[in-house]
Amino acid sequence: GGRDGAAAAAAAAAGRRGLASLSAKRGPRGFHKGKGQTAPGRHTKKGRYQIQPHKMPRYVVPDLEGFELKPYVSPQTPKVPGG
């Protein structure tokens, strides 16, 4: 039905303009790109949303006290051979 026609149209269009990045506009109905993460909580019986702490991301940041390097690398920095 309608899905086959849409797939054929998408394939024909891809041949004309190359492979475009997949977005919600180009994907199937109900497609949302997202980043693949899970929800940080759940819906309760009373309609509220309860955050579950074990699902929250935990960032482990090292102690940078006395660290000498800076986060910026100049474009004029020479290339390292083999790297």
Beta strands, then each sheet from edge to edge (+ up, - down):
strand 1: 41-43
strand 2: 49-51
sheet 1: 1+ 2-
end
